[in-house]
Amino acid sequence: MIVPTEEPTWAVGLHKKRGGVYVRVTGWRISGNGVKPVINHERIPPGIRVLEVFRGTELDAAKVAALLELVEMTNRATNSAQFDVVERAAKWVMAYGEPRDA
């Protein structure tokens, strides 16, 4: 049985080749195996490892996807210069779309 979502809901995760990705969840598949998110009445596309499902705006979903990709970059970083670049990128992602101080 599929139950539709009532509010904008997003599945955010990592794709093997594309990095951080997000897709709109259209409903929930309820079965004897539990509850899983569905997209256009289909299962999550192959290759995507879903890490978070939440309600919010598309901008919020894009930010979380970008931050997940930055976490992966941090895990591969080997020196302080690489960590600094990832930190600057994370600050930019978090600030994007936010109101600026007047």
Secondary structure, 3 states (H helix, E strand, C coil): CEEEEEEEEEEEEEECCCEEEEEEEEEEEEECCEEEEEECCECCCCCEEEEEEEECCHHHHHHHHHHHHHHHHHHHCCCHHHHHHHHHHHHHHHHCCCCCCC
